Amino acid sequence: MNKENIWERNFTLLYCSKLVKVTADRLAFNSILWFLILDGKGAIGTSLLIAPSFHKQ
């Protein structure tokens, strides 16, 4: 096998894996936040604590 093809394949797998992880993390985070807001139990305080994480550094 060509080393370049192996590198391209590994990079593609790594990129796809990272994309799936980031998407799943965001979905889980947003779901928890929305369940807290809809449930109404401490949602405002929790959302104020979580809100800074929406802003990328």
Summary of the structure (lengths in Angstrom):
residues: 57
radius of gyration: 18.2
end to end distance: 40.9
largest distance: 57.7
contacts: 106
relative contact order: 0.08
helix: 86%
strand: 0%
